[in-house]
Amino acid sequence: MLQEFVKTTLFILASLLPIINPPVVGFIVLSMAPHATEMERAELARNITLNSVILLTLSLLLGAYVLAFFGISIPVLRVAGGIIVAVAGWKLLQSRNDDARDREGMEGGSMTLRMQAFYPLTLPLTVGPGAIAVAIALGTGSPKEGPLPVHVAGVGVALILLSLCIYFCVRYACRLQRFLGDVGTQVVMRLFAFVIFCIGVQIFWSGVSGLLDSLHGVASLMS
Protein backbone atom coordinates (compact mmCIF):
# COMPACT_ATOMS: atom_id res chain seq x y z
CA MET A 1 0.00 0.00 0.00
CA LEU A 2 2.84 2.39 0.82
CA GLN A 3 4.43 1.58 -2.52
CA GLU A 4 1.21 2.45 -4.37
CA PHE A 5 0.93 5.70 -2.41
CA VAL A 6 4.49 6.78 -3.26
CA LYS A 7 4.07 5.66 -6.87
CA THR A 8 0.87 7.69 -7.33
CA THR A 9 2.34 10.79 -5.67
CA LEU A 10 5.52 10.74 -7.74
CA PHE A 11 3.60 9.98 -10.94
CA ILE A 12 1.31 13.00 -10.50
CA LEU A 13 4.24 15.26 -9.62
CA ALA A 14 6.38 14.01 -12.51
CA SER A 15 3.49 14.57 -14.93
CA LEU A 16 2.37 18.04 -13.84
CA LEU A 17 5.43 19.73 -12.29
CA PRO A 18 7.48 20.08 -15.52
CA ILE A 19 4.47 21.47 -17.40
CA ILE A 20 3.42 24.00 -14.76
CA ASN A 21 7.07 24.85 -13.93
CA PRO A 22 6.52 26.94 -10.77
CA PRO A 23 9.87 28.84 -10.95
CA VAL A 24 9.00 30.15 -14.39
CA VAL A 25 5.48 30.97 -13.17
CA GLY A 26 7.00 33.03 -10.37
CA PHE A 27 9.08 35.10 -12.79
CA ILE A 28 6.15 35.54 -15.16
CA VAL A 29 3.94 36.83 -12.34
CA LEU A 30 6.79 39.12 -11.28
CA SER A 31 7.02 40.53 -14.80
CA MET A 32 3.25 41.11 -14.99
CA ALA A 33 2.94 42.63 -11.48
CA PRO A 34 6.29 44.30 -10.82
CA HIS A 35 4.93 47.05 -8.54
CA ALA A 36 2.87 44.89 -6.18
CA THR A 37 3.52 45.39 -2.48
CA GLU A 38 4.56 42.57 -0.15
CA MET A 39 0.99 42.22 1.13
CA GLU A 40 -0.46 42.23 -2.39
CA ARG A 41 2.10 39.69 -3.55
CA ALA A 42 1.28 37.38 -0.63
CA GLU A 43 -2.43 37.62 -1.42
CA LEU A 44 -1.73 37.06 -5.11
CA ALA A 45 0.34 33.97 -4.34
CA ARG A 46 -2.46 32.55 -2.16
CA ASN A 47 -5.11 33.21 -4.79
CA ILE A 48 -3.08 31.77 -7.66
CA THR A 49 -2.22 28.68 -5.61
CA LEU A 50 -5.83 28.11 -4.54
CA ASN A 51 -7.15 28.66 -8.08
CA SER A 52 -4.53 26.31 -9.52
CA VAL A 53 -5.37 23.50 -7.09
CA ILE A 54 -9.08 23.89 -7.78
CA LEU A 55 -8.54 23.85 -11.55
CA LEU A 56 -6.28 20.78 -11.41
CA THR A 57 -8.67 18.92 -9.10
CA LEU A 58 -11.66 19.67 -11.33
CA SER A 59 -9.66 18.65 -14.39
CA LEU A 60 -8.70 15.36 -12.76
CA LEU A 61 -12.25 14.60 -11.66
CA LEU A 62 -14.55 16.24 -14.21
CA GLY A 63 -12.42 17.58 -17.06
CA ALA A 64 -13.16 14.83 -19.55
CA TYR A 65 -16.91 15.03 -18.88
CA VAL A 66 -17.00 18.83 -19.25
CA LEU A 67 -15.14 18.75 -22.57
CA ALA A 68 -17.34 15.94 -23.84
CA PHE A 69 -20.50 17.79 -22.76
CA PHE A 70 -19.52 20.92 -24.71
CA GLY A 71 -17.98 18.95 -27.57
CA ILE A 72 -14.54 20.51 -27.09
CA SER A 73 -11.46 18.54 -28.11
CA ILE A 74 -8.01 18.86 -26.56
CA PRO A 75 -6.49 20.41 -29.74
CA VAL A 76 -9.22 23.10 -29.76
CA LEU A 77 -8.53 23.76 -26.06
CA ARG A 78 -4.85 24.23 -26.87
CA VAL A 79 -5.57 26.56 -29.79
CA ALA A 80 -7.80 28.79 -27.66
CA GLY A 81 -5.38 28.76 -24.72
CA GLY A 82 -2.43 29.48 -26.97
CA ILE A 83 -4.15 32.55 -28.43
CA ILE A 84 -4.89 33.88 -24.93
CA VAL A 85 -1.31 33.36 -23.71
CA ALA A 86 0.19 34.88 -26.87
CA VAL A 87 -2.04 37.96 -26.62
CA ALA A 88 -1.07 38.43 -22.96
CA GLY A 89 2.62 38.22 -23.85
CA TRP A 90 2.22 40.61 -26.79
CA LYS A 91 0.42 43.21 -24.65
CA LEU A 92 3.17 42.99 -22.06
CA LEU A 93 5.82 43.44 -24.76
CA GLN A 94 4.08 46.55 -26.08
CA SER A 95 3.44 48.12 -22.66
CA ARG A 96 5.30 51.26 -21.64
CA ASN A 97 6.63 51.80 -18.14
CA ASP A 98 6.45 55.56 -17.63
CA ASP A 99 5.92 57.27 -14.27
CA ALA A 100 2.22 57.99 -14.87
CA ARG A 101 1.56 54.38 -15.69
CA ASP A 102 3.45 53.27 -12.59
CA ARG A 103 1.41 55.60 -10.35
CA GLU A 104 -1.81 54.40 -11.93
CA GLY A 105 -0.80 50.79 -11.31
CA MET A 106 0.03 51.56 -7.69
CA GLU A 107 -3.29 53.36 -7.04
CA GLY A 108 -5.57 50.65 -8.38
CA GLY A 109 -3.15 47.81 -7.85
CA SER A 110 -5.06 45.77 -5.27
CA MET A 111 -8.29 45.59 -7.24
CA THR A 112 -6.45 44.96 -10.50
CA LEU A 113 -4.43 42.11 -9.01
CA ARG A 114 -7.56 40.51 -7.55
CA MET A 115 -9.18 40.61 -10.96
CA GLN A 116 -6.09 39.17 -12.63
CA ALA A 117 -5.44 36.45 -10.05
CA PHE A 118 -7.61 33.95 -11.91
CA TYR A 119 -7.33 35.29 -15.45
CA PRO A 120 -4.73 35.43 -16.84
CA LEU A 121 -2.31 34.66 -13.97
CA THR A 122 -3.86 31.30 -13.01
CA LEU A 123 -5.57 30.40 -16.28
CA PRO A 124 -3.83 30.06 -18.67
CA LEU A 125 -0.38 31.23 -17.43
CA THR A 126 -0.05 28.85 -14.45
CA VAL A 127 -2.49 26.05 -15.25
CA GLY A 128 -2.63 26.22 -19.01
CA PRO A 129 -4.09 23.96 -21.68
CA GLY A 130 -1.13 21.60 -21.42
CA ALA A 131 -1.54 21.06 -17.68
CA ILE A 132 -5.31 20.71 -18.04
CA ALA A 133 -4.88 18.16 -20.84
CA VAL A 134 -2.43 16.13 -18.75
CA ALA A 135 -4.72 16.29 -15.69
CA ILE A 136 -7.68 15.14 -17.79
CA ALA A 137 -5.60 12.26 -19.19
CA LEU A 138 -4.54 11.26 -15.67
CA GLY A 139 -8.15 11.35 -14.50
CA THR A 140 -9.41 9.21 -17.35
CA GLY A 141 -6.60 6.73 -16.76
CA SER A 142 -7.93 5.63 -13.36
CA PRO A 143 -9.00 1.98 -12.92
CA LYS A 144 -12.48 0.99 -14.06
CA GLU A 145 -13.42 -0.10 -10.55
CA GLY A 146 -12.61 3.40 -9.36
CA PRO A 147 -9.59 4.80 -7.54
CA LEU A 148 -8.59 3.20 -4.27
CA PRO A 149 -8.23 5.31 -1.09
CA VAL A 150 -4.45 5.01 -1.32
CA HIS A 151 -4.57 6.51 -4.83
CA VAL A 152 -6.78 9.37 -3.65
CA ALA A 153 -4.35 10.04 -0.81
CA GLY A 154 -1.43 10.02 -3.24
CA VAL A 155 -3.15 12.50 -5.54
CA GLY A 156 -3.98 14.73 -2.57
CA VAL A 157 -0.40 14.79 -1.32
CA ALA A 158 0.90 15.46 -4.84
CA LEU A 159 -1.46 18.43 -5.21
CA ILE A 160 -0.39 19.78 -1.81
CA LEU A 161 3.30 19.57 -2.75
CA LEU A 162 2.60 21.16 -6.11
CA SER A 163 0.63 23.97 -4.48
CA LEU A 164 3.51 24.66 -2.07
CA CYS A 165 5.92 24.93 -5.00
CA ILE A 166 3.61 27.37 -6.79
CA TYR A 167 3.06 29.47 -3.67
CA PHE A 168 6.71 29.87 -2.70
CA CYS A 169 7.85 30.57 -6.27
CA VAL A 170 5.19 33.24 -6.81
CA ARG A 171 5.51 34.70 -3.31
CA TYR A 172 9.29 35.11 -3.23
CA ALA A 173 10.20 35.76 -6.86
CA CYS A 174 10.22 39.46 -5.92
CA ARG A 175 13.39 38.86 -3.92
CA LEU A 176 15.24 38.67 -7.22
CA GLN A 177 13.90 42.10 -8.15
CA ARG A 178 15.90 43.69 -5.34
CA PHE A 179 19.15 42.29 -6.73
CA LEU A 180 18.38 43.21 -10.33
CA GLY A 181 17.50 46.87 -9.79
CA ASP A 182 15.26 48.95 -12.04
CA VAL A 183 17.13 48.35 -15.29
CA GLY A 184 17.61 44.66 -14.66
CA THR A 185 13.94 44.28 -13.73
CA GLN A 186 12.86 45.91 -16.99
CA VAL A 187 15.14 43.58 -18.94
CA VAL A 188 13.71 40.54 -17.15
CA MET A 189 10.16 41.78 -17.71
CA ARG A 190 10.71 42.13 -21.46
CA LEU A 191 12.48 38.79 -21.62
CA PHE A 192 9.65 36.95 -19.91
CA ALA A 193 7.07 38.85 -21.95
CA PHE A 194 8.73 37.37 -25.02
CA VAL A 195 8.81 33.95 -23.34
CA ILE A 196 5.07 34.23 -22.62
CA PHE A 197 4.42 35.11 -26.26
CA CYS A 198 6.51 32.14 -27.44
CA ILE A 199 4.72 29.79 -25.03
CA GLY A 200 1.39 30.96 -26.42
CA VAL A 201 2.56 30.38 -30.00
CA GLN A 202 3.85 26.91 -29.06
CA ILE A 203 0.57 25.94 -27.38
CA PHE A 204 -1.34 27.29 -30.38
CA TRP A 205 0.82 25.33 -32.81
CA SER A 206 0.40 22.13 -30.76
CA GLY A 207 -3.36 22.54 -31.03
CA VAL A 208 -3.21 23.26 -34.77
CA SER A 209 -0.95 20.23 -35.28
CA GLY A 210 -3.47 18.06 -33.44
CA LEU A 211 -6.30 19.35 -35.61
CA LEU A 212 -4.29 18.75 -38.78
CA ASP A 213 -3.44 15.21 -37.65
CA SER A 214 -7.13 14.50 -37.08
CA LEU A 215 -7.93 15.84 -40.55
CA HIS A 216 -5.27 13.58 -42.08
CA GLY A 217 -6.73 10.64 -40.18
CA VAL A 218 -10.21 11.35 -41.49
CA ALA A 219 -8.87 11.79 -45.02
CA SER A 220 -7.02 8.46 -44.87
CA LEU A 221 -10.16 6.69 -43.69
CA MET A 222 -12.22 8.16 -46.52
CA SER A 223 -9.67 7.31 -49.21
C-alpha positions as CSV (number, residue, x, y, z in Angstrom):
1,M,0.0,0.0,0.0
2,L,2.8,2.4,0.8
3,Q,4.4,1.6,-2.5
4,E,1.2,2.5,-4.4
5,F,0.9,5.7,-2.4
6,V,4.5,6.8,-3.3
7,K,4.1,5.7,-6.9
8,T,0.9,7.7,-7.3
9,T,2.3,10.8,-5.7
10,L,5.5,10.7,-7.7
11,F,3.6,10.0,-10.9
12,I,1.3,13.0,-10.5
13,L,4.2,15.3,-9.6
14,A,6.4,14.0,-12.5
15,S,3.5,14.6,-14.9
16,L,2.4,18.0,-13.8
17,L,5.4,19.7,-12.3
18,P,7.5,20.1,-15.5
19,I,4.5,21.5,-17.4
20,I,3.4,24.0,-14.8
21,N,7.1,24.8,-13.9
22,P,6.5,26.9,-10.8
23,P,9.9,28.8,-10.9
24,V,9.0,30.1,-14.4
25,V,5.5,31.0,-13.2
26,G,7.0,33.0,-10.4
27,F,9.1,35.1,-12.8
28,I,6.1,35.5,-15.2
29,V,3.9,36.8,-12.3
30,L,6.8,39.1,-11.3
31,S,7.0,40.5,-14.8
32,M,3.3,41.1,-15.0
33,A,2.9,42.6,-11.5
34,P,6.3,44.3,-10.8
35,H,4.9,47.1,-8.5
36,A,2.9,44.9,-6.2
37,T,3.5,45.4,-2.5
38,E,4.6,42.6,-0.1
39,M,1.0,42.2,1.1
40,E,-0.5,42.2,-2.4
41,R,2.1,39.7,-3.6
42,A,1.3,37.4,-0.6
43,E,-2.4,37.6,-1.4
44,L,-1.7,37.1,-5.1
45,A,0.3,34.0,-4.3
46,R,-2.5,32.5,-2.2
47,N,-5.1,33.2,-4.8
48,I,-3.1,31.8,-7.7
49,T,-2.2,28.7,-5.6
50,L,-5.8,28.1,-4.5
51,N,-7.1,28.7,-8.1
52,S,-4.5,26.3,-9.5
53,V,-5.4,23.5,-7.1
54,I,-9.1,23.9,-7.8
55,L,-8.5,23.8,-11.5
56,L,-6.3,20.8,-11.4
57,T,-8.7,18.9,-9.1
58,L,-11.7,19.7,-11.3
59,S,-9.7,18.7,-14.4
60,L,-8.7,15.4,-12.8
61,L,-12.3,14.6,-11.7
62,L,-14.5,16.2,-14.2
63,G,-12.4,17.6,-17.1
64,A,-13.2,14.8,-19.5
65,Y,-16.9,15.0,-18.9
66,V,-17.0,18.8,-19.3
67,L,-15.1,18.8,-22.6
68,A,-17.3,15.9,-23.8
69,F,-20.5,17.8,-22.8
70,F,-19.5,20.9,-24.7
71,G,-18.0,18.9,-27.6
72,I,-14.5,20.5,-27.1
73,S,-11.5,18.5,-28.1
74,I,-8.0,18.9,-26.6
75,P,-6.5,20.4,-29.7
76,V,-9.2,23.1,-29.8
77,L,-8.5,23.8,-26.1
78,R,-4.9,24.2,-26.9
79,V,-5.6,26.6,-29.8
80,A,-7.8,28.8,-27.7
81,G,-5.4,28.8,-24.7
82,G,-2.4,29.5,-27.0
83,I,-4.1,32.5,-28.4
84,I,-4.9,33.9,-24.9
85,V,-1.3,33.4,-23.7
86,A,0.2,34.9,-26.9
87,V,-2.0,38.0,-26.6
88,A,-1.1,38.4,-23.0
89,G,2.6,38.2,-23.9
90,W,2.2,40.6,-26.8
91,K,0.4,43.2,-24.7
92,L,3.2,43.0,-22.1
93,L,5.8,43.4,-24.8
94,Q,4.1,46.5,-26.1
95,S,3.4,48.1,-22.7
96,R,5.3,51.3,-21.6
97,N,6.6,51.8,-18.1
98,D,6.5,55.6,-17.6
99,D,5.9,57.3,-14.3
100,A,2.2,58.0,-14.9
101,R,1.6,54.4,-15.7
102,D,3.4,53.3,-12.6
103,R,1.4,55.6,-10.4
104,E,-1.8,54.4,-11.9
105,G,-0.8,50.8,-11.3
106,M,0.0,51.6,-7.7
107,E,-3.3,53.4,-7.0
108,G,-5.6,50.7,-8.4
109,G,-3.2,47.8,-7.9
110,S,-5.1,45.8,-5.3
111,M,-8.3,45.6,-7.2
112,T,-6.4,45.0,-10.5
113,L,-4.4,42.1,-9.0
114,R,-7.6,40.5,-7.5
115,M,-9.2,40.6,-11.0
116,Q,-6.1,39.2,-12.6
117,A,-5.4,36.4,-10.0
118,F,-7.6,33.9,-11.9
119,Y,-7.3,35.3,-15.4
120,P,-4.7,35.4,-16.8
121,L,-2.3,34.7,-14.0
122,T,-3.9,31.3,-13.0
123,L,-5.6,30.4,-16.3
124,P,-3.8,30.1,-18.7
125,L,-0.4,31.2,-17.4
126,T,-0.1,28.9,-14.4
127,V,-2.5,26.1,-15.2
128,G,-2.6,26.2,-19.0
129,P,-4.1,24.0,-21.7
130,G,-1.1,21.6,-21.4
131,A,-1.5,21.1,-17.7
132,I,-5.3,20.7,-18.0
133,A,-4.9,18.2,-20.8
134,V,-2.4,16.1,-18.7
135,A,-4.7,16.3,-15.7
136,I,-7.7,15.1,-17.8
137,A,-5.6,12.3,-19.2
138,L,-4.5,11.3,-15.7
139,G,-8.1,11.4,-14.5
140,T,-9.4,9.2,-17.3
141,G,-6.6,6.7,-16.8
142,S,-7.9,5.6,-13.4
143,P,-9.0,2.0,-12.9
144,K,-12.5,1.0,-14.1
145,E,-13.4,-0.1,-10.5
146,G,-12.6,3.4,-9.4
147,P,-9.6,4.8,-7.5
148,L,-8.6,3.2,-4.3
149,P,-8.2,5.3,-1.1
150,V,-4.4,5.0,-1.3
151,H,-4.6,6.5,-4.8
152,V,-6.8,9.4,-3.7
153,A,-4.3,10.0,-0.8
154,G,-1.4,10.0,-3.2
155,V,-3.1,12.5,-5.5
156,G,-4.0,14.7,-2.6
157,V,-0.4,14.8,-1.3
158,A,0.9,15.5,-4.8
159,L,-1.5,18.4,-5.2
160,I,-0.4,19.8,-1.8
161,L,3.3,19.6,-2.7
162,L,2.6,21.2,-6.1
163,S,0.6,24.0,-4.5
164,L,3.5,24.7,-2.1
165,C,5.9,24.9,-5.0
166,I,3.6,27.4,-6.8
167,Y,3.1,29.5,-3.7
168,F,6.7,29.9,-2.7
169,C,7.9,30.6,-6.3
170,V,5.2,33.2,-6.8
171,R,5.5,34.7,-3.3
172,Y,9.3,35.1,-3.2
173,A,10.2,35.8,-6.9
174,C,10.2,39.5,-5.9
175,R,13.4,38.9,-3.9
176,L,15.2,38.7,-7.2
177,Q,13.9,42.1,-8.2
178,R,15.9,43.7,-5.3
179,F,19.1,42.3,-6.7
180,L,18.4,43.2,-10.3
181,G,17.5,46.9,-9.8
182,D,15.3,49.0,-12.0
183,V,17.1,48.4,-15.3
184,G,17.6,44.7,-14.7
185,T,13.9,44.3,-13.7
186,Q,12.9,45.9,-17.0
187,V,15.1,43.6,-18.9
188,V,13.7,40.5,-17.2
189,M,10.2,41.8,-17.7
190,R,10.7,42.1,-21.5
191,L,12.5,38.8,-21.6
192,F,9.6,37.0,-19.9
193,A,7.1,38.8,-22.0
194,F,8.7,37.4,-25.0
195,V,8.8,34.0,-23.3
196,I,5.1,34.2,-22.6
197,F,4.4,35.1,-26.3
198,C,6.5,32.1,-27.4
199,I,4.7,29.8,-25.0
200,G,1.4,31.0,-26.4
201,V,2.6,30.4,-30.0
202,Q,3.9,26.9,-29.1
203,I,0.6,25.9,-27.4
204,F,-1.3,27.3,-30.4
205,W,0.8,25.3,-32.8
206,S,0.4,22.1,-30.8
207,G,-3.4,22.5,-31.0
208,V,-3.2,23.3,-34.8
209,S,-1.0,20.2,-35.3
210,G,-3.5,18.1,-33.4
211,L,-6.3,19.4,-35.6
212,L,-4.3,18.8,-38.8
213,D,-3.4,15.2,-37.7
214,S,-7.1,14.5,-37.1
215,L,-7.9,15.8,-40.6
216,H,-5.3,13.6,-42.1
217,G,-6.7,10.6,-40.2
218,V,-10.2,11.4,-41.5
219,A,-8.9,11.8,-45.0
220,S,-7.0,8.5,-44.9
221,L,-10.2,6.7,-43.7
222,M,-12.2,8.2,-46.5
223,S,-9.7,7.3,-49.2
